[in-house]
């Protein structure tokens, strides 16, 4: 996941920023610097939310299997339902990962739904 503060950006050969999440010591909120709008946005209410979201995301990828009798449309429809349920479960714990349109999680879960990681 690419999340960072504006002071932690370093350039790689691909010219994509290398980013790291930053946690506010006073509040525990995890922030992400977004290149798209060049601002720091809250990404998680606390580190446990970050861990829960990562575990949920990676767990879905590792447990995913295509149904033997599914065509592409049926597989997409099932994946859309499953990822939607996963998003709902994460939002009930912490709405921040998907609250901002430029959150890395929004793009990652859109890609998950689209089958990029499965």
PELIN-V288677 format. One record per backbone hydrogen bond with DSSP energy under -0.5 kcal/mol. NH is the residue of the N-H (numbers start at 1). CO is the residue of the C=O. If there is no record, write none. Layout:
# PELIN-V288677
NH:CO, NH:CO
This chain:
# PELIN-V288677
3:1, 8:5, 9:6, 10:18, 12:16, 15:12, 18:10, 19:17, 22:31, 24:29, 25:23, 28:24, 30:44, 31:22, 32:41, 33:4, 34:32, 34:39, 35:33, 38:34, 39:34, 41:32, 41:39, 43:30, 44:30, 49:46, 50:46, 51:47, 52:48, 53:49, 54:50, 55:51, 56:52, 57:53, 58:54, 59:55, 60:56, 61:57, 62:58, 63:59, 64:60, 70:67, 75:71, 76:72, 77:73, 78:74, 79:75, 80:76, 81:77, 82:78, 83:79, 84:80, 85:81, 86:82, 87:83, 88:84, 89:85, 90:86, 91:87, 92:88, 93:89, 93:90, 94:90, 97:94, 98:95, 99:96, 100:96, 103:100, 106:103, 107:103, 108:104, 109:105, 110:106, 111:107, 112:108, 113:109, 114:110, 115:111, 115:112, 116:111
